[in-house]
Amino acid sequence: MDPQEAARKAKAKAEAAQAKADKLTEASEGQSKRAFEAYGRFAGGQPLLSGHHSYRSARRAKNRADAASDRAIDTFKQAQQAQRDAQWAKAKADARSEIADTIATQSRPWQPSDFQVGDIVTVRVFETSTSTYRVKRVNKKTLTLDGGGGGWDDPKREYDRVLSRTRDGHTITNPEQETNPA
């Protein structure tokens, strides 16, 4: 899938998650208000009087109010979870968008001649996350990167996963910048 398309879909998913969170928050507030109103009969602190003619109706009213309060609490918890999900989806969409924008500005793919041992590169690790490494070896199809573990954990990344390269304190995100300095 095209990175720009993936970013658009992630943004739409984040917006849908936020809409769901807003809807649940509104429902939670409404249920909380109804639960508060259901306890109105007991606002003065009047206890349930066992044996009194009003006991059965008061017990039913209290049970209904308790159930309404429980529903309001459950909906509030769902709204909080939906809000966390929406924040996560937005962060993921922002990361996808940033990566897609970086890829879109590249006028040509990265290739082995663009790198030297010792360069610092930022690479896509997963769809929405990046990591920065020092180049340990330039291979035909991949870069061998210094994982910091003395060689046993050195990752290899394909050139299409490279987002930027830093050499001598100068960072470029487009491989053409090297051959045609601005």
Phi, psi and omega per residue, in radians:
M1 nan 2.447 3.102
D2 -1.041 2.354 -3.120
P3 -1.033 -0.616 3.109
Q4 -1.145 -0.734 3.114
E5 -1.130 -0.734 3.101
A6 -1.076 -0.692 3.110
A7 -1.136 -0.716 3.113
R8 -1.114 -0.746 3.131
K9 -1.141 -0.691 3.123
A10 -1.128 -0.672 3.123
K11 -1.158 -0.727 3.110
A12 -1.112 -0.692 3.110
K13 -1.130 -0.688 3.114
A14 -1.139 -0.707 3.120
E15 -1.141 -0.686 3.109
A16 -1.149 -0.692 3.111
A17 -1.134 -0.674 3.118
Q18 -1.176 -0.695 3.109
A19 -1.090 -0.729 3.103
K20 -1.100 -0.744 3.132
A21 -1.092 -0.753 3.130
D22 -1.109 -0.721 3.134
K23 -1.116 -0.768 3.123
L24 -1.165 -0.635 3.102
T25 -1.108 -0.765 3.115
E26 -1.110 -0.751 3.115
A27 -1.107 -0.697 3.130
S28 -1.084 -0.756 3.132
E29 -1.121 -0.709 3.118
G30 -1.133 -0.759 3.127
Q31 -1.153 -0.645 3.115
S32 -1.115 -0.719 3.123
K33 -1.127 -0.762 3.129
R34 -1.133 -0.673 3.116
A35 -1.126 -0.733 3.121
F36 -1.073 -0.744 3.131
E37 -1.167 -0.567 -3.141
A38 -1.152 -0.449 3.109
Y39 -1.478 0.059 -3.093
G40 -0.969 -0.619 -3.127
R41 -1.101 -0.446 -3.061
F42 -1.845 0.229 -3.046
A43 -1.084 -0.577 -3.106
G44 -1.389 -0.076 3.132
G45 1.542 0.204 3.134
Q46 -1.123 2.152 3.122
P47 -1.327 2.856 3.022
L48 -1.325 2.191 -3.071
L49 -1.730 1.828 -3.132
S50 -1.100 2.305 3.139
G51 1.590 -0.262 3.126
H52 -1.344 2.656 -3.100
H53 -1.096 -0.387 -3.103
S54 -1.605 0.008 -3.027
Y55 -1.057 -0.827 -3.060
R56 -1.115 -0.772 3.134
S57 -1.206 -0.616 3.113
A58 -1.174 -0.691 3.115
R59 -1.105 -0.760 3.115
R60 -1.101 -0.739 3.132
A61 -1.105 -0.722 3.116
K62 -1.138 -0.735 3.119
N63 -1.111 -0.714 3.097
R64 -1.120 -0.731 3.127
A65 -1.131 -0.722 3.098
D66 -1.101 -0.737 3.131
A67 -1.129 -0.709 3.112
A68 -1.123 -0.681 3.105
S69 -1.138 -0.740 3.103
D70 -1.074 -0.741 3.108
R71 -1.105 -0.705 3.133
A72 -1.109 -0.720 3.120
I73 -1.135 -0.773 3.125
D74 -1.073 -0.759 3.135
T75 -1.163 -0.645 3.092
F76 -1.078 -0.750 3.117
K77 -1.127 -0.694 3.089
Q78 -1.119 -0.686 3.125
A79 -1.141 -0.708 3.094
Q80 -1.093 -0.763 3.127
Q81 -1.129 -0.720 3.120
A82 -1.116 -0.634 3.101
Q83 -1.136 -0.747 3.083
R84 -1.098 -0.746 3.115
D85 -1.077 -0.709 3.132
A86 -1.146 -0.713 3.108
Q87 -1.118 -0.723 3.112
W88 -1.109 -0.778 -3.139
A89 -1.104 -0.650 3.119
K90 -1.184 -0.737 3.106
A91 -1.084 -0.714 3.132
K92 -1.153 -0.744 3.122
A93 -1.114 -0.719 3.115
D94 -1.094 -0.728 3.128
A95 -1.143 -0.763 3.103
R96 -1.064 -0.741 -3.122
S97 -1.113 -0.748 3.130
E98 -1.096 -0.777 3.120
I99 -1.129 -0.756 3.140
A100 -1.095 -0.694 3.110
D101 -1.114 -0.715 3.118
T102 -1.105 -0.765 3.141
I103 -1.154 -0.657 -3.108
A104 -1.152 -0.485 -3.120
T105 -1.413 -0.158 -3.135
Q106 -1.362 2.206 -3.106
S107 -1.498 -0.296 3.068
R108 -2.670 2.824 3.128
P109 -1.260 2.714 3.029
W110 -1.194 2.637 3.121
Q111 -2.508 2.916 -3.057
P112 -0.978 -0.579 -3.113
S113 -1.197 -0.200 3.139
D114 -1.449 -0.120 -2.997
F115 -2.187 2.672 3.033
Q116 -2.342 2.729 3.045
V117 -1.052 2.332 -3.137
G118 1.751 -0.241 3.072
D119 -1.098 2.661 3.038
I120 -1.810 2.208 -3.126
V121 -2.158 2.556 2.988
T122 -1.875 2.195 -3.076
V123 -2.210 2.664 3.009
R124 -1.290 2.241 3.088
V125 -1.674 -0.870 3.047
F126 -2.197 -2.916 -3.103
E127 -1.097 -0.616 -3.019
T128 -2.149 0.167 -3.126
S129 -2.239 2.677 -3.126
T130 -2.249 2.786 3.037
S131 -2.452 2.734 -3.133
T132 -2.029 2.342 -3.096
Y133 -2.420 2.865 2.974
R134 -1.687 2.390 3.132
V135 -1.270 2.206 3.135
K136 -1.744 -0.607 -3.124
R137 -2.698 2.448 3.078
V138 -1.787 2.024 -3.124
N139 -1.866 3.061 -3.109
K140 -1.120 -0.767 -3.061
K141 -1.943 -0.314 -3.055
T142 -2.444 2.918 2.946
L143 -1.838 2.342 2.974
T144 -1.627 2.183 -3.025
L145 -1.925 2.632 -3.127
D146 -1.423 1.906 -3.139
G147 -1.447 -0.101 3.083
G148 1.499 0.042 -3.088
G149 -1.864 0.360 3.095
G150 1.364 0.370 3.043
G151 1.908 -0.509 -3.064
W152 -1.317 -0.330 -3.117
D153 -2.082 0.442 -3.116
D154 -1.275 2.018 -3.139
P155 -1.365 2.751 3.004
K156 -2.042 2.385 3.120
R157 -2.282 2.409 3.080
E158 -1.203 2.750 -3.092
Y159 -1.147 -0.486 -3.140
D160 -1.262 -0.125 3.112
R161 -1.663 -0.106 -3.128
V162 -1.341 2.296 3.113
L163 -1.823 -0.611 3.131
S164 -2.714 2.811 3.100
R165 -2.356 2.371 3.096
T166 -2.068 2.249 3.089
R167 -2.446 2.256 3.133
D168 0.955 0.658 3.095
G169 1.369 0.071 -3.131
H170 -1.924 2.087 -3.109
T171 -1.778 2.346 3.043
I172 -2.228 2.546 3.105
T173 -1.957 -0.205 3.128
N174 -2.077 2.110 -3.101
P175 -1.037 -0.413 3.113
E176 -1.198 -0.414 -3.131
Q177 -1.051 -0.518 -3.092
E178 -1.234 -0.758 -3.083
T179 -1.450 -0.456 -3.126
N180 -2.201 1.304 -3.105
P181 -1.072 2.461 -3.092
A182 -1.571 nan nan
